[in-house]
Amino acid sequence: MSERPAHEIVIASNEAEVQQCYKIRIDVFAHEQGFPIETEIDHLDPIATHFLMRLTPSLTPIGVIRGSKSNETGYYKLSRLAVLKDYRQFKFGRELVEAFHEWVRVDAQKSGQVDGSVKVACHSQIPVKGFYAKFGYIPEGKEFDEEGDPHQKMVLELPLQ
C-alpha cells in the first residue's frame, strides 16, 4: 500500500464508535507495545472526546486520539494517540493531532476564551518526543515511569488564532 488511502476523522458520537477507539488503542498499546490491557481504559474515557480516523468509504477504523480538559487546572490533555501499524507510513498521527488542536481551539472559544493561547499537555513515550516537538510541545519536568515505560510530560501553548 503506497497511495495514501481516503479517510476521515470523526468525533465518536455513539458507543459503537467509542468501542472502535478502544479496540485500536488495545491493539497498539496492549498487543503491540505490551502495556497492561487492564489499564488501557481509564477514568478519563467517560468524559473525554474520542477522535476516530477511519478509511472511506469502508469506515474501517485505523487511528484514534483522545482529548480532555481538566476543570482543576484548565489545561487540555492529548492522550492515547494510536495509529494501526499498517497505516503509520501515511503520517496519520500528524493529522489526528491537528484535528485535536482544532477541537481545543473551538472548545476554548466556546468557553469564552478568544485571544491568547491555551495550555495543552501530553505524556509522551520517550522515543516519540520529537514527534510532539514538531508541533511546538516542549518537555516539562523530569522523565517519569508510566505503566513501566519512561515518559516525558510535554506542553504546548496553543495559539487560539
MIKE-44573 format. One record per residue: residue number from 1; residue in one letter; y, z, x of N, C-alpha, C in turn. Coordinates in Angstrom, 3 decimals, m for minus. Atoms other than C-alpha are relative to their C-alpha. Example, Ala and Ser with C-alpha at 12.3 -4.5 7.8 and 13.67 -1.06 7.14 Angstrom:
2
+-----+------+----------+----------+----------+----------+----------+----------+----------+----------+----------+
| pos | code |     n.yy |     n.zz |     n.xx |    ca.yy |    ca.zz |    ca.xx |     c.yy |     c.zz |     c.xx |
+-----+------+----------+----------+----------+----------+----------+----------+----------+----------+----------+
|   1 |    A |   m1.190 |    0.000 |    0.890 |   m4.500 |    7.800 |   12.300 |    1.200 |    0.000 |    0.900 |
|   2 |    S |   m1.190 |   m0.060 |   m0.820 |   m1.060 |    7.140 |   13.670 |    1.090 |    0.730 |   m0.770 |
+-----+------+----------+----------+----------+----------+----------+----------+----------+----------+----------+
This chain:
161
+-----+------+----------+----------+----------+----------+----------+----------+----------+----------+----------+
| pos | code |     n.yy |     n.zz |     n.xx |    ca.yy |    ca.zz |    ca.xx |     c.yy |     c.zz |     c.xx |
+-----+------+----------+----------+----------+----------+----------+----------+----------+----------+----------+
|   1 |    M |   m1.168 |    0.000 |    0.851 |    0.000 |    0.000 |    0.000 |    1.239 |    0.000 |    0.902 |
|   2 |    S |   m1.173 |    0.051 |   m0.862 |    3.138 |   m1.163 |    1.788 |    1.282 |   m0.203 |   m0.781 |
|   3 |    E |   m1.184 |    0.177 |    0.827 |    5.521 |   m2.105 |   m1.011 |    0.281 |    1.283 |   m0.766 |
|   4 |    R |   m0.378 |   m1.249 |    0.680 |    7.437 |    0.817 |   m2.479 |   m0.289 |   m0.133 |   m1.496 |
|   5 |    P |    0.370 |    0.129 |    1.411 |    5.924 |    1.426 |   m5.920 |    1.139 |    0.408 |   m0.943 |
|   6 |    A |   m0.969 |   m0.360 |    1.039 |    8.049 |    1.558 |   m9.065 |   m0.286 |    1.431 |   m0.445 |
|   7 |    H |    0.162 |   m1.413 |    0.319 |    8.655 |    5.154 |  m10.074 |    1.224 |    0.517 |   m0.749 |
|   8 |    E |   m1.106 |   m0.684 |    0.659 |   10.860 |    7.571 |  m11.965 |   m0.107 |    1.489 |    0.302 |
|   9 |    I |   m0.017 |   m1.460 |   m0.104 |   11.895 |   11.199 |  m11.725 |    0.485 |    0.525 |   m1.330 |
|  10 |    V |   m0.368 |   m0.620 |    1.277 |   11.966 |   13.227 |  m14.918 |   m0.041 |    1.512 |    0.160 |
|  11 |    I |    0.118 |   m1.460 |    0.078 |   12.572 |   16.863 |  m15.668 |   m1.142 |    0.288 |   m0.965 |
|  12 |    A |    1.160 |   m0.321 |    0.832 |    9.303 |   18.238 |  m17.002 |    0.496 |    0.684 |   m1.274 |
|  13 |    S |   m0.555 |   m0.490 |    1.269 |   10.017 |   18.823 |  m20.681 |   m1.062 |    0.515 |   m0.959 |
|  14 |    N |    1.059 |   m0.544 |    0.847 |    6.639 |   19.883 |  m22.046 |   m1.086 |    0.590 |    0.902 |
|  15 |    E |    1.028 |   m0.702 |   m0.772 |    3.618 |   21.889 |  m20.971 |   m0.884 |   m0.961 |    0.787 |
|  16 |    A |    0.846 |    0.970 |   m0.711 |    1.595 |   18.790 |  m20.030 |    0.678 |   m0.450 |    1.294 |
|  17 |    E |   m0.716 |    0.422 |   m1.200 |    4.301 |   17.663 |  m17.579 |    0.089 |    1.137 |    1.020 |
|  18 |    V |   m0.024 |   m1.152 |   m0.918 |    4.630 |   21.175 |  m16.104 |   m1.368 |    0.149 |    0.665 |
|  19 |    Q |    1.344 |   m0.081 |   m0.571 |    0.850 |   21.230 |  m15.609 |   m0.227 |   m1.095 |    1.044 |
|  20 |    Q |    0.090 |    1.061 |   m0.993 |    1.110 |   17.892 |  m13.779 |    0.713 |    0.417 |    1.290 |
|  21 |    C |   m0.716 |   m0.519 |   m1.177 |    3.668 |   19.506 |  m11.463 |   m0.875 |    0.996 |    0.751 |
|  22 |    Y |    0.866 |   m0.996 |   m0.631 |    1.306 |   22.415 |  m10.812 |   m1.158 |   m0.671 |    0.735 |
|  23 |    K |    1.137 |    0.673 |   m0.619 |   m1.567 |   20.050 |  m10.062 |    0.386 |   m0.620 |    1.343 |
|  24 |    I |   m0.464 |    0.583 |   m1.268 |    0.434 |   18.198 |   m7.392 |    0.194 |    1.101 |    1.032 |
|  25 |    R |   m0.231 |   m1.104 |   m0.933 |    1.505 |   21.496 |   m5.811 |   m1.311 |    0.578 |    0.502 |
|  26 |    I |    1.300 |   m0.547 |   m0.406 |   m2.062 |   22.817 |   m5.782 |   m0.714 |   m0.981 |    0.934 |
|  27 |    D |    0.628 |    1.004 |   m0.870 |   m3.342 |   19.542 |   m4.296 |    0.595 |    0.051 |    1.406 |
|  28 |    V |   m0.659 |    0.047 |   m1.306 |   m0.751 |   19.593 |   m1.498 |   m0.065 |    1.344 |    0.715 |
|  29 |    F |   m0.133 |   m1.280 |   m0.695 |   m0.236 |   23.278 |   m0.743 |   m1.326 |    0.739 |    0.164 |
|  30 |    A |    1.265 |   m0.744 |   m0.096 |   m3.668 |   24.769 |   m1.508 |   m1.096 |   m0.849 |    0.647 |
|  31 |    H |    1.125 |    0.796 |   m0.499 |   m6.162 |   21.967 |   m0.934 |    0.283 |   m0.651 |    1.348 |
|  32 |    E |   m0.298 |    0.712 |   m1.246 |   m4.396 |   20.005 |    1.821 |    0.465 |    0.943 |    1.110 |
|  33 |    Q |   m0.604 |   m0.838 |   m1.039 |   m2.412 |   22.705 |    3.649 |   m0.632 |    1.384 |    0.128 |
|  34 |    G |    0.746 |   m1.242 |   m0.131 |   m4.649 |   25.706 |    2.983 |    0.715 |    1.271 |   m0.435 |
|  35 |    F |   m0.658 |   m1.201 |    0.515 |   m2.188 |   28.056 |    1.268 |   m0.840 |    0.581 |   m1.134 |
|  36 |    P |    0.819 |   m0.628 |    1.052 |   m3.738 |   30.574 |   m1.161 |    0.325 |   m0.581 |   m1.384 |
|  37 |    I |   m0.203 |    0.604 |    1.318 |   m4.222 |   28.946 |   m4.553 |    0.541 |    1.022 |   m1.002 |
|  38 |    E |   m0.397 |   m1.018 |    0.974 |   m3.668 |   32.251 |   m6.349 |    1.492 |    0.350 |    0.060 |
|  39 |    T |   m1.430 |   m0.294 |   m0.078 |   m0.042 |   32.473 |   m5.170 |    0.868 |   m1.236 |   m0.274 |
|  40 |    E |   m0.783 |    1.233 |    0.190 |    0.975 |   28.886 |   m5.943 |    0.894 |    0.066 |   m1.238 |
|  41 |    I |   m0.801 |   m0.155 |    1.215 |    2.164 |   29.639 |   m9.471 |    0.576 |    1.413 |    0.063 |
|  42 |    D |   m0.613 |   m1.316 |   m0.209 |    4.685 |   32.470 |   m9.260 |    1.021 |    0.338 |   m1.082 |
|  43 |    H |   m0.946 |   m0.525 |    0.983 |    7.388 |   34.416 |  m11.097 |    1.156 |   m0.949 |   m0.309 |
|  44 |    L |   m1.092 |    0.942 |    0.251 |    9.922 |   31.580 |  m10.771 |   m0.405 |   m1.143 |   m0.936 |
|  45 |    D |    0.429 |    1.164 |    0.772 |    7.818 |   28.971 |  m12.543 |    0.433 |    0.010 |   m1.470 |
|  46 |    P |   m0.399 |    0.037 |    1.415 |    8.538 |   30.067 |  m16.138 |    1.502 |   m0.243 |   m0.218 |
|  47 |    I |   m1.450 |    0.145 |    0.175 |   12.317 |   29.996 |  m15.534 |    0.586 |   m1.172 |    0.792 |
|  48 |    A |   m0.464 |    1.076 |   m0.872 |   12.526 |   27.067 |  m13.109 |    0.097 |   m1.329 |   m0.744 |
|  49 |    T |   m0.032 |    1.391 |    0.439 |   13.373 |   23.425 |  m13.665 |   m0.931 |   m0.771 |    0.922 |
|  50 |    H |    1.013 |    0.738 |   m0.758 |   10.488 |   21.213 |  m12.580 |    0.305 |   m1.496 |   m0.095 |
|  51 |    F |   m0.240 |    1.440 |   m0.072 |   11.186 |   17.655 |  m11.441 |   m1.322 |   m0.673 |    0.333 |
|  52 |    L |    1.276 |    0.698 |   m0.164 |    8.232 |   15.288 |  m11.726 |    0.273 |   m1.454 |    0.350 |
|  53 |    M |   m0.076 |    1.407 |   m0.377 |    8.051 |   11.993 |   m9.860 |   m1.319 |   m0.640 |   m0.395 |
|  54 |    R |    1.212 |    0.686 |    0.423 |    5.630 |    9.530 |  m11.371 |    0.184 |   m1.506 |    0.096 |
|  55 |    L |   m0.008 |    1.454 |   m0.076 |    4.693 |    5.908 |  m10.997 |    0.290 |   m0.583 |   m1.378 |
|  56 |    T |   m0.198 |    0.700 |    1.260 |    5.802 |    3.460 |  m13.643 |   m0.654 |   m1.365 |    0.117 |
|  57 |    P |    0.020 |   m0.557 |    1.353 |    4.525 |    2.152 |  m15.926 |   m1.155 |    0.974 |   m0.275 |
|  58 |    S |    1.209 |   m0.795 |    0.246 |    1.308 |    4.202 |  m15.458 |    0.279 |    1.478 |   m0.277 |
|  59 |    L |   m0.380 |   m1.410 |    0.109 |    3.122 |    7.608 |  m15.391 |   m0.930 |    0.914 |    0.801 |
|  60 |    T |    0.840 |   m0.785 |   m0.893 |    0.751 |    8.763 |  m12.650 |    0.885 |    0.917 |    0.841 |
|  61 |    P |   m0.825 |   m0.937 |   m0.763 |    2.246 |   11.951 |  m11.092 |   m0.253 |   m0.133 |    1.501 |
|  62 |    I |    0.158 |    0.124 |   m1.454 |    2.918 |   11.674 |   m7.334 |    0.856 |    0.987 |    0.795 |
|  63 |    G |   m0.862 |   m0.908 |   m0.741 |    5.602 |   14.230 |   m6.449 |    0.689 |    0.988 |   m0.914 |
|  64 |    V |   m0.618 |   m1.073 |    0.771 |    7.419 |   17.356 |   m7.520 |    0.992 |    0.758 |    0.876 |
|  65 |    I |   m0.891 |   m0.964 |   m0.634 |   10.294 |   19.651 |   m6.658 |    0.400 |    0.985 |   m1.089 |
|  66 |    R |   m0.350 |   m1.039 |    0.963 |   11.260 |   22.933 |   m8.310 |    1.378 |    0.533 |    0.328 |
|  67 |    G |   m1.331 |   m0.561 |   m0.191 |   14.776 |   24.227 |   m8.815 |    0.211 |    1.213 |   m0.876 |
|  68 |    S |   m0.330 |   m1.189 |    0.785 |   16.052 |   27.596 |   m9.938 |    1.351 |    0.531 |    0.458 |
|  69 |    K |   m1.272 |   m0.630 |   m0.344 |   19.244 |   29.619 |   m9.958 |   m0.180 |    1.501 |   m0.111 |
|  70 |    S |    0.083 |   m1.457 |    0.006 |   19.422 |   33.277 |   m9.046 |    1.225 |    0.567 |   m0.705 |
|  71 |    N |   m1.118 |   m0.645 |    0.690 |   21.533 |   35.237 |  m11.502 |    0.592 |    1.128 |    0.834 |
|  72 |    E |   m0.472 |   m1.104 |   m0.844 |   21.792 |   38.033 |   m8.938 |    0.926 |   m0.483 |    1.110 |
|  73 |    T |   m0.787 |    0.469 |   m1.139 |   23.112 |   36.000 |   m6.000 |    0.888 |   m1.191 |   m0.340 |
|  74 |    G |   m0.764 |    1.168 |    0.391 |   24.441 |   32.933 |   m7.821 |   m0.369 |   m1.264 |    0.744 |
|  75 |    Y |    0.357 |    1.210 |   m0.728 |   22.790 |   30.543 |   m5.395 |   m1.181 |   m0.699 |   m0.675 |
|  76 |    Y |    1.106 |    0.811 |    0.499 |   20.358 |   27.779 |   m6.246 |   m1.102 |   m0.010 |    1.044 |
|  77 |    K |    1.129 |    0.025 |   m0.921 |   16.900 |   27.630 |   m4.758 |   m0.811 |   m1.270 |   m0.211 |
|  78 |    L |    0.885 |    1.156 |   m0.040 |   14.996 |   24.497 |   m3.831 |   m1.356 |    0.523 |    0.462 |
|  79 |    S |    1.323 |   m0.455 |   m0.423 |   11.270 |   25.137 |   m3.677 |   m1.079 |   m0.957 |   m0.486 |
|  80 |    R |    1.219 |    0.711 |    0.391 |    7.819 |   23.619 |   m3.954 |    0.156 |   m1.521 |   m0.003 |
|  81 |    L |   m0.084 |    1.448 |   m0.179 |    8.721 |   20.124 |   m2.755 |   m1.343 |   m0.497 |    0.513 |
|  82 |    A |    1.304 |    0.533 |   m0.400 |    5.471 |   18.174 |   m2.578 |   m0.130 |   m1.441 |   m0.468 |
|  83 |    V |    0.314 |    1.389 |    0.324 |    4.518 |   14.510 |   m2.481 |   m1.440 |   m0.238 |    0.446 |
|  84 |    L |    1.389 |    0.289 |   m0.363 |    0.905 |   13.357 |   m2.530 |   m0.044 |   m0.854 |    1.266 |
|  85 |    K |    0.096 |    0.585 |   m1.337 |   m0.221 |   12.195 |    0.908 |    0.124 |   m1.527 |    0.010 |
|  86 |    D |   m0.017 |    1.467 |    0.022 |   m0.715 |    8.525 |   m0.036 |    1.384 |   m0.588 |   m0.257 |
|  87 |    Y |   m1.330 |    0.500 |    0.370 |    2.946 |    8.271 |   m1.102 |    1.112 |    0.489 |    0.927 |
|  88 |    R |   m1.032 |   m0.534 |   m0.902 |    4.760 |   10.079 |    1.727 |    0.678 |   m1.088 |    0.818 |
|  89 |    Q |   m0.570 |    1.089 |   m0.801 |    5.311 |    6.827 |    3.621 |    1.245 |   m0.612 |   m0.650 |
|  90 |    F |   m1.117 |    0.610 |    0.716 |    7.890 |    5.849 |    0.964 |    1.246 |    0.878 |   m0.050 |
|  91 |    K |   m1.145 |   m0.915 |   m0.089 |   10.226 |    8.783 |    1.686 |    0.452 |    0.506 |   m1.381 |
|  92 |    F |   m0.296 |   m0.496 |    1.334 |    9.993 |   10.036 |   m1.882 |    0.526 |    1.430 |    0.021 |
|  93 |    G |   m0.535 |   m1.357 |   m0.111 |   10.738 |   13.584 |   m0.699 |    1.515 |   m0.004 |   m0.002 |
|  94 |    R |   m1.458 |    0.129 |   m0.041 |   14.304 |   12.499 |    0.058 |    0.565 |   m0.223 |   m1.407 |
|  95 |    E |   m0.462 |    0.312 |    1.354 |   14.681 |   11.091 |   m3.450 |   m0.104 |    1.221 |   m0.925 |
|  96 |    L |    0.145 |   m1.217 |    0.802 |   13.371 |   14.305 |   m5.007 |    1.092 |    1.013 |    0.335 |
|  97 |    V |   m1.071 |   m0.925 |   m0.388 |   15.855 |   16.411 |   m3.003 |    1.331 |   m0.476 |   m0.570 |
|  98 |    E |   m1.249 |    0.525 |    0.557 |   18.699 |   14.118 |   m4.070 |    0.088 |    0.235 |   m1.503 |
|  99 |    A |    0.015 |   m0.279 |    1.444 |   17.661 |   14.480 |   m7.735 |    0.266 |    1.482 |   m0.261 |
| 100 |    F |   m0.253 |   m1.440 |    0.113 |   17.589 |   18.264 |   m7.298 |    1.473 |    0.307 |    0.240 |
| 101 |    H |   m1.414 |   m0.243 |   m0.301 |   21.070 |   18.233 |   m5.707 |    0.889 |   m0.450 |   m1.154 |
| 102 |    E |   m0.800 |    0.470 |    1.139 |   22.442 |   16.198 |   m8.615 |   m0.122 |    0.982 |   m1.167 |
| 103 |    W |    0.204 |   m1.003 |    1.050 |   20.920 |   18.699 |  m11.071 |    0.840 |    1.242 |    0.293 |
| 104 |    V |   m0.805 |   m1.162 |   m0.383 |   22.601 |   21.543 |   m9.136 |    1.469 |   m0.249 |   m0.335 |
| 105 |    R |   m1.415 |    0.317 |    0.279 |   25.993 |   19.808 |   m9.377 |    0.293 |    0.060 |   m1.495 |
| 106 |    V |   m0.205 |    0.023 |    1.454 |   25.638 |   19.213 |  m13.116 |   m0.081 |    1.410 |   m0.573 |
| 107 |    D |    0.168 |   m1.357 |    0.504 |   24.408 |   22.753 |  m13.760 |    1.196 |    0.881 |    0.370 |
| 108 |    A |   m1.151 |   m0.792 |   m0.436 |   27.227 |   24.312 |  m11.723 |    1.243 |   m0.375 |   m0.811 |
| 109 |    Q |   m1.161 |    0.438 |    0.773 |   29.804 |   22.217 |  m13.561 |   m0.096 |    0.461 |   m1.452 |
| 110 |    K |    0.197 |   m0.518 |    1.358 |   28.308 |   23.202 |  m16.936 |    0.347 |    1.481 |   m0.068 |
| 111 |    S |   m0.295 |   m1.437 |   m0.068 |   28.746 |   26.812 |  m15.811 |    1.478 |    0.263 |    0.271 |
| 112 |    G |   m1.435 |   m0.164 |   m0.186 |   32.448 |   26.161 |  m15.259 |    0.489 |   m0.151 |    1.420 |
| 113 |    Q |   m0.395 |    0.180 |   m1.392 |   32.454 |   25.568 |  m11.532 |    0.219 |   m1.490 |    0.233 |
| 114 |    V |   m0.285 |    1.431 |   m0.129 |   34.205 |   22.249 |  m10.940 |    0.459 |   m0.393 |    1.392 |
| 115 |    D |   m0.487 |    0.302 |   m1.344 |   35.634 |   22.495 |   m7.435 |   m0.820 |    0.747 |    1.045 |
| 116 |    G |    0.634 |   m0.710 |   m1.107 |   34.363 |   23.549 |   m4.053 |   m1.454 |   m0.370 |    0.174 |
| 117 |    S |    1.410 |    0.229 |   m0.276 |   30.691 |   23.970 |   m3.352 |   m0.815 |    1.156 |   m0.554 |
| 118 |    V |    0.933 |   m1.055 |    0.396 |   27.647 |   25.969 |   m4.338 |   m1.039 |    0.152 |    1.098 |
| 119 |    K |    0.998 |   m0.277 |   m1.028 |   25.077 |   27.595 |   m2.097 |   m1.384 |   m0.347 |   m0.529 |
| 120 |    V |    1.387 |    0.353 |    0.287 |   21.570 |   26.152 |   m2.076 |   m0.836 |    0.520 |    1.158 |
| 121 |    A |    0.878 |   m0.523 |   m1.043 |   18.726 |   27.802 |   m0.181 |   m1.425 |   m0.499 |   m0.218 |
| 122 |    C |    1.426 |    0.300 |    0.083 |   15.135 |   26.928 |    0.614 |   m0.703 |    0.716 |    1.141 |
| 123 |    H |    0.845 |   m0.551 |   m1.057 |   12.302 |   28.386 |    2.660 |   m0.818 |   m1.164 |    0.544 |
| 124 |    S |    0.621 |    1.181 |   m0.592 |   11.273 |   25.541 |    4.931 |   m1.162 |    0.376 |    0.910 |
| 125 |    Q |    1.027 |   m0.107 |   m1.018 |    7.990 |   25.267 |    6.753 |    0.639 |   m0.484 |    1.302 |
| 126 |    I |   m0.646 |    0.296 |   m1.284 |    8.909 |   25.091 |   10.448 |   m0.058 |   m1.496 |    0.360 |
| 127 |    P |    0.041 |    1.411 |   m0.407 |    7.673 |   21.504 |   11.058 |    0.946 |   m0.922 |   m0.781 |
| 128 |    V |   m0.858 |    0.884 |    0.795 |    9.968 |   20.130 |    8.319 |    1.449 |    0.482 |   m0.076 |
| 129 |    K |   m1.403 |   m0.429 |   m0.037 |   13.206 |   21.951 |    9.178 |    0.937 |   m1.185 |    0.202 |
| 130 |    G |   m0.819 |    1.178 |   m0.271 |   14.559 |   18.633 |   10.474 |    0.240 |   m0.843 |   m1.244 |
| 131 |    F |   m0.152 |    0.730 |    1.263 |   13.976 |   17.036 |    7.065 |    1.177 |    0.570 |   m0.781 |
| 132 |    Y |   m1.084 |   m0.631 |    0.755 |   16.268 |   19.560 |    5.389 |    1.329 |   m0.100 |    0.742 |
| 133 |    A |   m1.228 |    0.123 |   m0.797 |   18.779 |   19.368 |    8.248 |    0.696 |   m1.332 |   m0.267 |
| 134 |    K |   m0.602 |    1.305 |    0.296 |   19.323 |   15.688 |    7.382 |    0.897 |    0.045 |   m1.232 |
| 135 |    F |   m0.837 |   m0.176 |    1.190 |   20.836 |   16.882 |    4.088 |    1.163 |    0.962 |    0.254 |
| 136 |    G |   m1.052 |   m0.958 |   m0.317 |   23.075 |   19.413 |    5.856 |   m0.426 |    1.454 |   m0.076 |
| 137 |    Y |    0.493 |   m1.384 |    0.014 |   20.888 |   22.507 |    5.498 |    0.015 |    0.535 |    1.432 |
| 138 |    I |   m0.002 |   m0.627 |   m1.318 |   21.299 |   24.939 |    8.379 |   m0.849 |    1.272 |   m0.043 |
| 139 |    P |    0.829 |   m1.210 |   m0.031 |   18.964 |   27.758 |    9.486 |    0.851 |    1.252 |   m0.181 |
| 140 |    E |   m0.669 |   m1.290 |    0.179 |   19.927 |   31.276 |    8.415 |   m1.021 |    1.100 |    0.283 |
| 141 |    G |    0.905 |   m1.087 |   m0.331 |   18.320 |   34.339 |    9.949 |   m1.143 |   m0.454 |    0.887 |
| 142 |    K |    1.151 |    0.253 |   m0.863 |   15.069 |   34.529 |   11.830 |   m1.133 |   m0.644 |   m0.795 |
| 143 |    E |    1.216 |    0.513 |    0.626 |   11.815 |   32.751 |   11.152 |   m0.780 |    1.178 |   m0.571 |
| 144 |    F |    0.776 |   m1.053 |    0.647 |    9.508 |   34.733 |    8.868 |   m1.314 |   m0.573 |   m0.502 |
| 145 |    D |    1.311 |    0.402 |    0.497 |    5.968 |   34.648 |    7.574 |    0.042 |   m0.081 |   m1.522 |
| 146 |    E |    0.150 |    0.142 |    1.450 |    5.360 |   33.322 |    4.069 |   m1.378 |   m0.585 |   m0.248 |
| 147 |    E |    1.377 |    0.426 |    0.289 |    1.760 |   33.086 |    2.896 |   m0.769 |   m0.362 |    1.265 |
| 148 |    G |    0.739 |    0.218 |   m1.236 |    0.533 |   33.211 |    6.503 |    0.490 |   m1.152 |    0.850 |
| 149 |    D |   m0.529 |    1.149 |   m0.729 |    2.712 |   30.352 |    7.757 |    1.474 |    0.263 |    0.336 |
| 150 |    P |   m1.404 |   m0.247 |   m0.343 |    6.038 |   30.514 |    9.648 |    0.951 |   m0.886 |   m0.804 |
| 151 |    H |   m1.022 |    0.679 |    0.789 |    9.072 |   29.567 |    7.560 |    1.375 |    0.368 |    0.535 |
| 152 |    Q |   m1.392 |   m0.245 |   m0.360 |   12.830 |   29.423 |    8.045 |    0.839 |   m0.155 |   m1.265 |
| 153 |    K |   m0.947 |    0.166 |    1.093 |   15.471 |   30.097 |    5.416 |    1.032 |   m1.026 |    0.446 |
| 154 |    M |   m0.981 |    1.045 |   m0.267 |   17.714 |   27.029 |    5.275 |    1.010 |    0.031 |   m1.143 |
| 155 |    V |   m1.038 |   m0.058 |    1.026 |   21.049 |   26.995 |    3.433 |    0.924 |   m1.209 |    0.103 |
| 156 |    L |   m0.907 |    1.129 |    0.106 |   23.433 |   24.305 |    2.288 |    1.153 |    0.390 |   m0.891 |
| 157 |    E |   m1.149 |   m0.091 |    0.893 |   26.942 |   24.476 |    0.910 |    0.153 |   m1.395 |   m0.604 |
| 158 |    L |    0.034 |    1.303 |    0.665 |   26.573 |   21.608 |   m1.584 |    1.339 |   m0.271 |   m0.680 |
| 159 |    P |   m1.272 |    0.327 |    0.656 |   29.909 |   19.985 |   m2.468 |   m0.223 |   m0.432 |   m1.452 |
| 160 |    L |    0.156 |    0.343 |    1.408 |   30.414 |   19.653 |   m6.204 |    0.588 |   m1.367 |   m0.334 |
| 161 |    Q |   m0.613 |    1.314 |    0.264 |   32.413 |   16.440 |   m5.934 |   m0.728 |   m1.090 |    0.732 |
+-----+------+----------+----------+----------+----------+----------+----------+----------+----------+----------+
